Amino acid sequence: MRAVTILLMLMHLYWFCLGFFLQLGWTPEVINRILGNFNRKAGLFHTLFIPKDLL
């Protein structure tokens, strides 16, 4: 369970710091495609903050 949580946190960090990673050239196209599809289907990265009462 902890590994899944760490993976989700890394995905979140990558998604919201994408501009920084683009400047460094650390953006593999495969990862961008996977996260883009994941965002379209699940909506997990729709907003930076989601209030607890809306969950």
C-alpha distance (Angstrom), angle and dihedral (degrees) to the residues before:
residue distance angle dihedral
M1 . . .
R2 3.78 . .
A3 3.82 91.0 .
V4 3.82 90.7 55.0
T5 3.80 90.5 50.6
I6 3.80 92.1 49.8
L7 3.80 90.6 48.2
L8 3.82 91.5 51.4
M9 3.81 91.2 48.7
L10 3.82 91.3 50.9
M11 3.80 90.6 48.5
H12 3.81 89.9 50.2
L13 3.81 92.0 48.9
Y14 3.80 92.3 48.7
W15 3.81 93.3 46.9
F16 3.82 96.5 50.6
C17 3.84 94.7 39.4
L18 3.80 94.0 46.2
G19 3.82 92.8 121.1
F20 3.79 90.4 58.5
F21 3.79 92.3 47.9
L22 3.82 90.5 48.0
Q23 3.80 90.2 56.0
L24 3.80 90.7 51.2
G25 3.80 92.6 45.1
W26 3.81 93.2 -121.5
T27 3.80 96.6 131.7
P28 3.80 114.8 112.4
E29 3.82 109.6 -161.7
V30 3.81 92.1 -134.0
I31 3.81 92.6 58.1
N32 3.81 91.6 47.0
R33 3.80 90.8 51.2
I34 3.82 93.2 47.7
L35 3.81 93.6 48.3
G36 3.81 91.9 44.2
N37 3.81 91.0 53.7
F38 3.80 90.9 44.3
N39 3.80 90.3 52.2
R40 3.81 92.8 48.8
K41 3.82 93.6 49.1
A42 3.82 102.3 36.9
G43 3.81 102.7 22.8
L44 3.79 89.6 -143.2
F45 3.81 94.0 140.8
H46 3.80 96.1 41.4
T47 3.82 94.4 114.1
L48 3.77 134.3 9.5
F49 3.80 94.4 -125.4
I50 3.80 128.7 30.9
P51 3.81 116.3 -172.7
K52 3.77 114.5 -122.6
D53 3.80 92.9 -125.7
L54 3.83 91.0 61.1
L55 3.81 93.4 58.2
